[in-house]
Amino acid sequence: MNCSISGEVPEEPVISKKSGLLFEKRLIERHISVSSWLVAVRALRFCCISILLDACLYTS
């Protein structure tokens, strides 16, 4: 299966419980760190963290 962001096979895959989409954990973490300074992105950051936490719990 391929990452929903990069389209590549993830090295450290995580799956969102809500959407069922597969992500590369590193890309989610990088997105959060890069965009965290934007006030408008706080809601998206929360969403990404939720996806990451859901996915980590789902794949553990």
mmJSON file of the N, C-alpha and C atoms, coordinates in Angstrom:
{"data_MODEL":{"atom_site":{
"group_PDB":["ATOM","ATOM","ATOM","ATOM","ATOM","ATOM","ATOM","ATOM","ATOM","ATOM","ATOM","ATOM","ATOM","ATOM","ATOM","ATOM","ATOM","ATOM","ATOM","ATOM","ATOM","ATOM","ATOM","ATOM","ATOM","ATOM","ATOM","ATOM","ATOM","ATOM","ATOM","ATOM","ATOM","ATOM","ATOM","ATOM","ATOM","ATOM","ATOM","ATOM","ATOM","ATOM","ATOM","ATOM","ATOM","ATOM","ATOM","ATOM","ATOM","ATOM","ATOM","ATOM","ATOM","ATOM","ATOM","ATOM","ATOM","ATOM","ATOM","ATOM","ATOM","ATOM","ATOM","ATOM","ATOM","ATOM","ATOM","ATOM","ATOM","ATOM","ATOM","ATOM","ATOM","ATOM","ATOM","ATOM","ATOM","ATOM","ATOM","ATOM","ATOM","ATOM","ATOM","ATOM","ATOM","ATOM","ATOM","ATOM","ATOM","ATOM","ATOM","ATOM","ATOM","ATOM","ATOM","ATOM","ATOM","ATOM","ATOM","ATOM","ATOM","ATOM","ATOM","ATOM","ATOM","ATOM","ATOM","ATOM","ATOM","ATOM","ATOM","ATOM","ATOM","ATOM","ATOM","ATOM","ATOM","ATOM","ATOM","ATOM","ATOM","ATOM","ATOM","ATOM","ATOM","ATOM","ATOM","ATOM","ATOM","ATOM","ATOM","ATOM","ATOM","ATOM","ATOM","ATOM","ATOM","ATOM","ATOM","ATOM","ATOM","ATOM","ATOM","ATOM","ATOM","ATOM","ATOM","ATOM","ATOM","ATOM","ATOM","ATOM","ATOM","ATOM","ATOM","ATOM","ATOM","ATOM","ATOM","ATOM","ATOM","ATOM","ATOM","ATOM","ATOM","ATOM","ATOM","ATOM","ATOM","ATOM","ATOM","ATOM","ATOM","ATOM","ATOM","ATOM","ATOM","ATOM","ATOM","ATOM"],
"id":[1,2,3,4,5,6,7,8,9,10,11,12,13,14,15,16,17,18,19,20,21,22,23,24,25,26,27,28,29,30,31,32,33,34,35,36,37,38,39,40,41,42,43,44,45,46,47,48,49,50,51,52,53,54,55,56,57,58,59,60,61,62,63,64,65,66,67,68,69,70,71,72,73,74,75,76,77,78,79,80,81,82,83,84,85,86,87,88,89,90,91,92,93,94,95,96,97,98,99,100,101,102,103,104,105,106,107,108,109,110,111,112,113,114,115,116,117,118,119,120,121,122,123,124,125,126,127,128,129,130,131,132,133,134,135,136,137,138,139,140,141,142,143,144,145,146,147,148,149,150,151,152,153,154,155,156,157,158,159,160,161,162,163,164,165,166,167,168,169,170,171,172,173,174,175,176,177,178,179,180],
"type_symbol":["N","C","C","N","C","C","N","C","C","N","C","C","N","C","C","N","C","C","N","C","C","N","C","C","N","C","C","N","C","C","N","C","C","N","C","C","N","C","C","N","C","C","N","C","C","N","C","C","N","C","C","N","C","C","N","C","C","N","C","C","N","C","C","N","C","C","N","C","C","N","C","C","N","C","C","N","C","C","N","C","C","N","C","C","N","C","C","N","C","C","N","C","C","N","C","C","N","C","C","N","C","C","N","C","C","N","C","C","N","C","C","N","C","C","N","C","C","N","C","C","N","C","C","N","C","C","N","C","C","N","C","C","N","C","C","N","C","C","N","C","C","N","C","C","N","C","C","N","C","C","N","C","C","N","C","C","N","C","C","N","C","C","N","C","C","N","C","C","N","C","C","N","C","C","N","C","C","N","C","C"],
"label_atom_id":["N","CA","C","N","CA","C","N","CA","C","N","CA","C","N","CA","C","N","CA","C","N","CA","C","N","CA","C","N","CA","C","N","CA","C","N","CA","C","N","CA","C","N","CA","C","N","CA","C","N","CA","C","N","CA","C","N","CA","C","N","CA","C","N","CA","C","N","CA","C","N","CA","C","N","CA","C","N","CA","C","N","CA","C","N","CA","C","N","CA","C","N","CA","C","N","CA","C","N","CA","C","N","CA","C","N","CA","C","N","CA","C","N","CA","C","N","CA","C","N","CA","C","N","CA","C","N","CA","C","N","CA","C","N","CA","C","N","CA","C","N","CA","C","N","CA","C","N","CA","C","N","CA","C","N","CA","C","N","CA","C","N","CA","C","N","CA","C","N","CA","C","N","CA","C","N","CA","C","N","CA","C","N","CA","C","N","CA","C","N","CA","C","N","CA","C","N","CA","C","N","CA","C","N","CA","C","N","CA","C"],
"label_alt_id":[null,null,null,null,null,null,null,null,null,null,null,null,null,null,null,null,null,null,null,null,null,null,null,null,null,null,null,null,null,null,null,null,null,null,null,null,null,null,null,null,null,null,null,null,null,null,null,null,null,null,null,null,null,null,null,null,null,null,null,null,null,null,null,null,null,null,null,null,null,null,null,null,null,null,null,null,null,null,null,null,null,null,null,null,null,null,null,null,null,null,null,null,null,null,null,null,null,null,null,null,null,null,null,null,null,null,null,null,null,null,null,null,null,null,null,null,null,null,null,null,null,null,null,null,null,null,null,null,null,null,null,null,null,null,null,null,null,null,null,null,null,null,null,null,null,null,null,null,null,null,null,null,null,null,null,null,null,null,null,null,null,null,null,null,null,null,null,null,null,null,null,null,null,null,null,null,null,null,null,null],
"label_comp_id":["MET","MET","MET","ASN","ASN","ASN","CYS","CYS","CYS","SER","SER","SER","ILE","ILE","ILE","SER","SER","SER","GLY","GLY","GLY","GLU","GLU","GLU","VAL","VAL","VAL","PRO","PRO","PRO","GLU","GLU","GLU","GLU","GLU","GLU","PRO","PRO","PRO","VAL","VAL","VAL","ILE","ILE","ILE","SER","SER","SER","LYS","LYS","LYS","LYS","LYS","LYS","SER","SER","SER","GLY","GLY","GLY","LEU","LEU","LEU","LEU","LEU","LEU","PHE","PHE","PHE","GLU","GLU","GLU","LYS","LYS","LYS","ARG","ARG","ARG","LEU","LEU","LEU","ILE","ILE","ILE","GLU","GLU","GLU","ARG","ARG","ARG","HIS","HIS","HIS","ILE","ILE","ILE","SER","SER","SER","VAL","VAL","VAL","SER","SER","SER","SER","SER","SER","TRP","TRP","TRP","LEU","LEU","LEU","VAL","VAL","VAL","ALA","ALA","ALA","VAL","VAL","VAL","ARG","ARG","ARG","ALA","ALA","ALA","LEU","LEU","LEU","ARG","ARG","ARG","PHE","PHE","PHE","CYS","CYS","CYS","CYS","CYS","CYS","ILE","ILE","ILE","SER","SER","SER","ILE","ILE","ILE","LEU","LEU","LEU","LEU","LEU","LEU","ASP","ASP","ASP","ALA","ALA","ALA","CYS","CYS","CYS","LEU","LEU","LEU","TYR","TYR","TYR","THR","THR","THR","SER","SER","SER"],
"label_asym_id":["A","A","A","A","A","A","A","A","A","A","A","A","A","A","A","A","A","A","A","A","A","A","A","A","A","A","A","A","A","A","A","A","A","A","A","A","A","A","A","A","A","A","A","A","A","A","A","A","A","A","A","A","A","A","A","A","A","A","A","A","A","A","A","A","A","A","A","A","A","A","A","A","A","A","A","A","A","A","A","A","A","A","A","A","A","A","A","A","A","A","A","A","A","A","A","A","A","A","A","A","A","A","A","A","A","A","A","A","A","A","A","A","A","A","A","A","A","A","A","A","A","A","A","A","A","A","A","A","A","A","A","A","A","A","A","A","A","A","A","A","A","A","A","A","A","A","A","A","A","A","A","A","A","A","A","A","A","A","A","A","A","A","A","A","A","A","A","A","A","A","A","A","A","A","A","A","A","A","A","A"],
"label_entity_id":["1","1","1","1","1","1","1","1","1","1","1","1","1","1","1","1","1","1","1","1","1","1","1","1","1","1","1","1","1","1","1","1","1","1","1","1","1","1","1","1","1","1","1","1","1","1","1","1","1","1","1","1","1","1","1","1","1","1","1","1","1","1","1","1","1","1","1","1","1","1","1","1","1","1","1","1","1","1","1","1","1","1","1","1","1","1","1","1","1","1","1","1","1","1","1","1","1","1","1","1","1","1","1","1","1","1","1","1","1","1","1","1","1","1","1","1","1","1","1","1","1","1","1","1","1","1","1","1","1","1","1","1","1","1","1","1","1","1","1","1","1","1","1","1","1","1","1","1","1","1","1","1","1","1","1","1","1","1","1","1","1","1","1","1","1","1","1","1","1","1","1","1","1","1","1","1","1","1","1","1"],
"label_seq_id":[1,1,1,2,2,2,3,3,3,4,4,4,5,5,5,6,6,6,7,7,7,8,8,8,9,9,9,10,10,10,11,11,11,12,12,12,13,13,13,14,14,14,15,15,15,16,16,16,17,17,17,18,18,18,19,19,19,20,20,20,21,21,21,22,22,22,23,23,23,24,24,24,25,25,25,26,26,26,27,27,27,28,28,28,29,29,29,30,30,30,31,31,31,32,32,32,33,33,33,34,34,34,35,35,35,36,36,36,37,37,37,38,38,38,39,39,39,40,40,40,41,41,41,42,42,42,43,43,43,44,44,44,45,45,45,46,46,46,47,47,47,48,48,48,49,49,49,50,50,50,51,51,51,52,52,52,53,53,53,54,54,54,55,55,55,56,56,56,57,57,57,58,58,58,59,59,59,60,60,60],
"pdbx_PDB_ins_code":[null,null,null,null,null,null,null,null,null,null,null,null,null,null,null,null,null,null,null,null,null,null,null,null,null,null,null,null,null,null,null,null,null,null,null,null,null,null,null,null,null,null,null,null,null,null,null,null,null,null,null,null,null,null,null,null,null,null,null,null,null,null,null,null,null,null,null,null,null,null,null,null,null,null,null,null,null,null,null,null,null,null,null,null,null,null,null,null,null,null,null,null,null,null,null,null,null,null,null,null,null,null,null,null,null,null,null,null,null,null,null,null,null,null,null,null,null,null,null,null,null,null,null,null,null,null,null,null,null,null,null,null,null,null,null,null,null,null,null,null,null,null,null,null,null,null,null,null,null,null,null,null,null,null,null,null,null,null,null,null,null,null,null,null,null,null,null,null,null,null,null,null,null,null,null,null,null,null,null,null],
"Cartn_x":[0.833,0.0,0.885,0.36,1.116,0.595,1.521,1.187,0.223,-0.797,-1.786,-1.221,-0.076,0.547,1.57,2.511,3.628,3.389,2.505,2.278,3.314,4.242,5.296,4.969,5.669,5.498,6.155,5.401,5.966,6.915,7.964,8.894,8.303,7.579,6.924,5.445,4.65,3.251,2.369,1.442,0.397,-0.926,-1.991,-3.303,-4.269,-4.99,-5.996,-7.22,-7.674,-8.897,-10.108,-10.114,-11.268,-11.406,-10.316,-10.398,-9.964,-9.163,-8.621,-7.443,-6.992,-5.886,-4.549,-3.609,-2.263,-1.344,-0.5,0.425,1.813,2.818,4.189,4.292,4.617,4.669,5.584,6.726,7.693,7.096,6.286,5.688,4.658,3.879,2.907,3.645,4.697,5.463,6.127,6.681,7.329,6.304,5.153,4.101,3.688,3.557,3.177,4.246,5.513,6.578,6.745,6.577,6.736,5.589,4.396,3.226,2.752,3.435,2.954,2.99,3.801,3.894,2.728,1.945,0.806,-0.418,-0.976,-2.17,-3.323,-3.461,-4.56,-4.46,-3.287,-3.074,-3.26,-3.529,-3.682,-4.759,-5.857,-6.91,-6.425,-5.692,-5.143,-4.105,-3.297,-2.278,-2.949,-4.011,-4.747,-5.277,-5.79,-6.316,-5.208,-4.039,-2.916,-2.435,-2.391,-1.984,-2.995,-4.266,-5.309,-5.156,-4.89,-4.691,-3.488,-2.406,-1.193,-1.42,-2.06,-2.331,-3.266,-4.311,-5.238,-4.497,-3.652,-2.929,-1.935,-1.225,-0.248,-0.935,-2.072,-2.817,-3.341,-3.698,-4.261,-3.211,-1.961,-0.908,-0.084,-0.263,0.541,0.031],
"Cartn_y":[-1.177,0.0,1.25,2.335,3.573,4.646,5.538,6.682,7.599,8.072,8.964,10.353,10.69,11.991,11.903,10.976,10.909,9.959,9.01,8.009,6.898,6.939,5.931,4.917,3.792,2.78,3.309,3.441,4.014,3.063,3.657,2.878,2.62,3.616,3.493,3.858,2.9,3.197,3.377,4.303,4.496,4.637,4.146,4.166,4.954,5.869,6.638,5.769,5.719,4.971,5.613,6.952,7.663,7.498,7.712,7.689,6.357,5.588,4.346,4.56,5.828,6.139,5.79,5.403,5.034,6.235,6.496,7.626,7.173,7.935,7.79,8.662,8.071,8.789,10.011,9.883,10.967,12.176,11.957,13.065,13.812,13.088,13.726,14.574,14.015,14.75,15.985,15.872,17.019,18.103,17.695,18.667,19.435,18.745,19.392,20.386,20.005,20.902,22.109,21.951,23.054,24.042,23.547,24.428,24.911,24.515,24.854,26.347,27.117,28.557,29.34,28.759,29.448,29.346,30.477,30.486,29.789,30.038,29.467,27.952,27.401,25.969,25.194,25.885,25.187,24.108,24.385,23.375,22.184,22.435,21.353,20.562,21.282,20.619,19.666,20.131,19.284,18.048,18.266,17.162,16.158,16.671,15.789,15.005,15.678,14.992,13.892,14.193,13.196,12.01,12.288,11.214,10.38,11.054,10.347,9.485,10.049,9.28,8.104,8.356,7.278,6.197,6.624,5.673,4.874,5.543,4.84,3.8,4.16,3.209,2.055,2.352,1.343,0.346,0.825,-0.048,-0.703,-0.264,-0.824,-2.179],
"Cartn_z":[0.0,0.0,0.0,-0.535,-0.662,0.289,0.684,1.54,0.793,1.491,0.894,0.607,1.196,0.96,-0.169,-0.056,-1.005,-2.175,-1.989,-3.026,-3.024,-2.059,-1.961,-0.866,-0.909,0.136,1.407,2.509,3.736,4.451,5.055,5.88,7.258,7.781,9.082,8.898,8.45,8.123,9.345,9.218,10.22,9.474,10.081,9.447,10.327,9.713,10.428,10.664,11.921,12.224,11.564,11.498,10.956,9.452,8.716,7.256,6.657,7.414,6.886,5.943,5.815,4.915,5.557,4.704,5.136,4.978,5.986,5.958,6.38,5.955,6.451,7.704,8.838,10.105,10.027,9.389,9.267,8.555,7.522,6.78,7.619,8.409,9.297,10.332,10.937,11.946,11.35,10.143,9.49,9.177,8.693,8.384,9.627,10.732,11.988,12.423,12.353,12.814,11.897,10.594,9.647,9.747,9.92,9.871,11.239,12.293,13.632,13.931,13.223,13.48,12.897,12.042,11.444,12.349,12.702,13.545,12.826,11.544,10.772,10.637,10.889,10.697,12.002,13.08,14.367,14.319,13.65,13.538,12.729,11.656,10.838,11.621,12.403,13.232,14.223,14.852,15.78,15.057,13.858,13.056,12.736,12.333,11.996,13.207,14.353,15.579,15.915,15.747,16.009,15.078,13.801,12.82,13.217,13.585,13.973,15.211,16.218,17.437,17.157,16.378,16.007,15.25,14.321,13.475,14.303,15.212,16.046,16.917,17.463,18.295,17.442,16.201,15.306,14.849,14.622,14.113,15.207,16.462,17.561,17.979],
"occupancy":[1.0,1.0,1.0,1.0,1.0,1.0,1.0,1.0,1.0,1.0,1.0,1.0,1.0,1.0,1.0,1.0,1.0,1.0,1.0,1.0,1.0,1.0,1.0,1.0,1.0,1.0,1.0,1.0,1.0,1.0,1.0,1.0,1.0,1.0,1.0,1.0,1.0,1.0,1.0,1.0,1.0,1.0,1.0,1.0,1.0,1.0,1.0,1.0,1.0,1.0,1.0,1.0,1.0,1.0,1.0,1.0,1.0,1.0,1.0,1.0,1.0,1.0,1.0,1.0,1.0,1.0,1.0,1.0,1.0,1.0,1.0,1.0,1.0,1.0,1.0,1.0,1.0,1.0,1.0,1.0,1.0,1.0,1.0,1.0,1.0,1.0,1.0,1.0,1.0,1.0,1.0,1.0,1.0,1.0,1.0,1.0,1.0,1.0,1.0,1.0,1.0,1.0,1.0,1.0,1.0,1.0,1.0,1.0,1.0,1.0,1.0,1.0,1.0,1.0,1.0,1.0,1.0,1.0,1.0,1.0,1.0,1.0,1.0,1.0,1.0,1.0,1.0,1.0,1.0,1.0,1.0,1.0,1.0,1.0,1.0,1.0,1.0,1.0,1.0,1.0,1.0,1.0,1.0,1.0,1.0,1.0,1.0,1.0,1.0,1.0,1.0,1.0,1.0,1.0,1.0,1.0,1.0,1.0,1.0,1.0,1.0,1.0,1.0,1.0,1.0,1.0,1.0,1.0,1.0,1.0,1.0,1.0,1.0,1.0,1.0,1.0,1.0,1.0,1.0,1.0],
"B_iso_or_equiv":[0.0,0.0,0.0,0.0,0.0,0.0,0.0,0.0,0.0,0.0,0.0,0.0,0.0,0.0,0.0,0.0,0.0,0.0,0.0,0.0,0.0,0.0,0.0,0.0,0.0,0.0,0.0,0.0,0.0,0.0,0.0,0.0,0.0,0.0,0.0,0.0,0.0,0.0,0.0,0.0,0.0,0.0,0.0,0.0,0.0,0.0,0.0,0.0,0.0,0.0,0.0,0.0,0.0,0.0,0.0,0.0,0.0,0.0,0.0,0.0,0.0,0.0,0.0,0.0,0.0,0.0,0.0,0.0,0.0,0.0,0.0,0.0,0.0,0.0,0.0,0.0,0.0,0.0,0.0,0.0,0.0,0.0,0.0,0.0,0.0,0.0,0.0,0.0,0.0,0.0,0.0,0.0,0.0,0.0,0.0,0.0,0.0,0.0,0.0,0.0,0.0,0.0,0.0,0.0,0.0,0.0,0.0,0.0,0.0,0.0,0.0,0.0,0.0,0.0,0.0,0.0,0.0,0.0,0.0,0.0,0.0,0.0,0.0,0.0,0.0,0.0,0.0,0.0,0.0,0.0,0.0,0.0,0.0,0.0,0.0,0.0,0.0,0.0,0.0,0.0,0.0,0.0,0.0,0.0,0.0,0.0,0.0,0.0,0.0,0.0,0.0,0.0,0.0,0.0,0.0,0.0,0.0,0.0,0.0,0.0,0.0,0.0,0.0,0.0,0.0,0.0,0.0,0.0,0.0,0.0,0.0,0.0,0.0,0.0,0.0,0.0,0.0,0.0,0.0,0.0],
"pdbx_formal_charge":[null,null,null,null,null,null,null,null,null,null,null,null,null,null,null,null,null,null,null,null,null,null,null,null,null,null,null,null,null,null,null,null,null,null,null,null,null,null,null,null,null,null,null,null,null,null,null,null,null,null,null,null,null,null,null,null,null,null,null,null,null,null,null,null,null,null,null,null,null,null,null,null,null,null,null,null,null,null,null,null,null,null,null,null,null,null,null,null,null,null,null,null,null,null,null,null,null,null,null,null,null,null,null,null,null,null,null,null,null,null,null,null,null,null,null,null,null,null,null,null,null,null,null,null,null,null,null,null,null,null,null,null,null,null,null,null,null,null,null,null,null,null,null,null,null,null,null,null,null,null,null,null,null,null,null,null,null,null,null,null,null,null,null,null,null,null,null,null,null,null,null,null,null,null,null,null,null,null,null,null],
"auth_seq_id":[1,1,1,2,2,2,3,3,3,4,4,4,5,5,5,6,6,6,7,7,7,8,8,8,9,9,9,10,10,10,11,11,11,12,12,12,13,13,13,14,14,14,15,15,15,16,16,16,17,17,17,18,18,18,19,19,19,20,20,20,21,21,21,22,22,22,23,23,23,24,24,24,25,25,25,26,26,26,27,27,27,28,28,28,29,29,29,30,30,30,31,31,31,32,32,32,33,33,33,34,34,34,35,35,35,36,36,36,37,37,37,38,38,38,39,39,39,40,40,40,41,41,41,42,42,42,43,43,43,44,44,44,45,45,45,46,46,46,47,47,47,48,48,48,49,49,49,50,50,50,51,51,51,52,52,52,53,53,53,54,54,54,55,55,55,56,56,56,57,57,57,58,58,58,59,59,59,60,60,60],
"auth_comp_id":["MET","MET","MET","ASN","ASN","ASN","CYS","CYS","CYS","SER","SER","SER","ILE","ILE","ILE","SER","SER","SER","GLY","GLY","GLY","GLU","GLU","GLU","VAL","VAL","VAL","PRO","PRO","PRO","GLU","GLU","GLU","GLU","GLU","GLU","PRO","PRO","PRO","VAL","VAL","VAL","ILE","ILE","ILE","SER","SER","SER","LYS","LYS","LYS","LYS","LYS","LYS","SER","SER","SER","GLY","GLY","GLY","LEU","LEU","LEU","LEU","LEU","LEU","PHE","PHE","PHE","GLU","GLU","GLU","LYS","LYS","LYS","ARG","ARG","ARG","LEU","LEU","LEU","ILE","ILE","ILE","GLU","GLU","GLU","ARG","ARG","ARG","HIS","HIS","HIS","ILE","ILE","ILE","SER","SER","SER","VAL","VAL","VAL","SER","SER","SER","SER","SER","SER","TRP","TRP","TRP","LEU","LEU","LEU","VAL","VAL","VAL","ALA","ALA","ALA","VAL","VAL","VAL","ARG","ARG","ARG","ALA","ALA","ALA","LEU","LEU","LEU","ARG","ARG","ARG","PHE","PHE","PHE","CYS","CYS","CYS","CYS","CYS","CYS","ILE","ILE","ILE","SER","SER","SER","ILE","ILE","ILE","LEU","LEU","LEU","LEU","LEU","LEU","ASP","ASP","ASP","ALA","ALA","ALA","CYS","CYS","CYS","LEU","LEU","LEU","TYR","TYR","TYR","THR","THR","THR","SER","SER","SER"],
"auth_asym_id":["A","A","A","A","A","A","A","A","A","A","A","A","A","A","A","A","A","A","A","A","A","A","A","A","A","A","A","A","A","A","A","A","A","A","A","A","A","A","A","A","A","A","A","A","A","A","A","A","A","A","A","A","A","A","A","A","A","A","A","A","A","A","A","A","A","A","A","A","A","A","A","A","A","A","A","A","A","A","A","A","A","A","A","A","A","A","A","A","A","A","A","A","A","A","A","A","A","A","A","A","A","A","A","A","A","A","A","A","A","A","A","A","A","A","A","A","A","A","A","A","A","A","A","A","A","A","A","A","A","A","A","A","A","A","A","A","A","A","A","A","A","A","A","A","A","A","A","A","A","A","A","A","A","A","A","A","A","A","A","A","A","A","A","A","A","A","A","A","A","A","A","A","A","A","A","A","A","A","A","A"],
"auth_atom_id":["N","CA","C","N","CA","C","N","CA","C","N","CA","C","N","CA","C","N","CA","C","N","CA","C","N","CA","C","N","CA","C","N","CA","C","N","CA","C","N","CA","C","N","CA","C","N","CA","C","N","CA","C","N","CA","C","N","CA","C","N","CA","C","N","CA","C","N","CA","C","N","CA","C","N","CA","C","N","CA","C","N","CA","C","N","CA","C","N","CA","C","N","CA","C","N","CA","C","N","CA","C","N","CA","C","N","CA","C","N","CA","C","N","CA","C","N","CA","C","N","CA","C","N","CA","C","N","CA","C","N","CA","C","N","CA","C","N","CA","C","N","CA","C","N","CA","C","N","CA","C","N","CA","C","N","CA","C","N","CA","C","N","CA","C","N","CA","C","N","CA","C","N","CA","C","N","CA","C","N","CA","C","N","CA","C","N","CA","C","N","CA","C","N","CA","C","N","CA","C","N","CA","C","N","CA","C","N","CA","C"],
"pdbx_PDB_model_num":[1,1,1,1,1,1,1,1,1,1,1,1,1,1,1,1,1,1,1,1,1,1,1,1,1,1,1,1,1,1,1,1,1,1,1,1,1,1,1,1,1,1,1,1,1,1,1,1,1,1,1,1,1,1,1,1,1,1,1,1,1,1,1,1,1,1,1,1,1,1,1,1,1,1,1,1,1,1,1,1,1,1,1,1,1,1,1,1,1,1,1,1,1,1,1,1,1,1,1,1,1,1,1,1,1,1,1,1,1,1,1,1,1,1,1,1,1,1,1,1,1,1,1,1,1,1,1,1,1,1,1,1,1,1,1,1,1,1,1,1,1,1,1,1,1,1,1,1,1,1,1,1,1,1,1,1,1,1,1,1,1,1,1,1,1,1,1,1,1,1,1,1,1,1,1,1,1,1,1,1]
}}}
